[in-house]
Amino acid sequence: MGVADLREKSIPELKKDLESLLKQRFKLRILKSSGELKQNHQVKQVRRNIARIMTLITEKQGGAK
């Protein structure tokens, strides 16, 4: 998920992606706490993707106030 690809999306599309990433992060946290998660790097990747999308939403809405 590159930033260039995300910049082309509209705010509703970004919010939809954000919602799915938040669900994915929750599932990964549950797997990690139960010891079933084998690919620990996924948690970090999802967290960073969430931050990217939240930053772009803020930019598109007119920035911080």
C-alpha positions as CSV (number, residue, x, y, z in Angstrom):
1,M,0.0,0.0,0.0
2,G,1.9,3.0,-1.3
3,V,1.3,6.6,-0.4
4,A,0.9,7.5,-4.1
5,D,-1.9,5.0,-4.4
6,L,-3.6,6.3,-1.3
7,R,-3.4,9.9,-2.5
8,E,-5.6,9.1,-5.5
9,K,-8.4,7.8,-3.3
10,S,-11.3,10.0,-2.0
11,I,-12.0,10.5,1.7
12,P,-14.8,7.9,1.9
13,E,-12.6,5.3,0.3
14,L,-9.8,6.1,2.7
15,K,-12.2,5.8,5.7
16,K,-13.3,2.4,4.4
17,D,-9.7,1.3,4.1
18,L,-9.0,2.6,7.6
19,E,-12.0,0.7,9.0
20,S,-10.7,-2.6,7.5
21,L,-7.2,-1.9,8.8
22,L,-8.5,-1.3,12.3
23,K,-10.3,-4.6,12.2
24,Q,-7.2,-6.3,11.0
25,R,-5.1,-4.7,13.7
26,F,-7.6,-6.0,16.3
27,K,-7.4,-9.6,14.9
28,L,-3.6,-9.5,14.9
29,R,-3.5,-8.3,18.5
30,I,-5.7,-11.2,19.6
31,L,-3.6,-13.7,17.7
32,K,-0.4,-12.2,19.1
33,S,-1.7,-12.3,22.7
34,S,-2.7,-15.9,22.3
35,G,0.7,-16.8,20.8
36,E,-0.7,-17.9,17.5
37,L,0.8,-15.1,15.4
38,K,3.8,-16.3,13.5
39,Q,4.5,-13.2,11.5
40,N,5.0,-10.5,14.1
41,H,6.0,-7.9,11.5
42,Q,2.4,-7.7,10.3
43,V,1.4,-5.7,13.4
44,K,4.0,-3.0,12.7
45,Q,2.9,-2.9,9.0
46,V,-0.7,-2.5,9.8
47,R,0.0,0.2,12.4
48,R,2.0,2.2,9.9
49,N,-0.6,1.9,7.2
50,I,-3.2,3.1,9.7
51,A,-1.0,6.1,10.4
52,R,-0.5,6.8,6.7
53,I,-4.3,6.8,6.0
54,M,-5.1,9.0,9.0
55,T,-2.5,11.5,7.9
56,L,-3.9,11.6,4.4
57,I,-7.4,12.1,5.7
58,T,-6.3,15.0,7.8
59,E,-4.5,16.5,4.8
60,K,-7.5,16.2,2.5
61,Q,-9.8,17.7,5.1
62,G,-7.7,20.8,5.3
63,G,-5.0,20.0,7.8
64,A,-4.9,20.6,11.5
65,K,-6.8,23.4,13.0
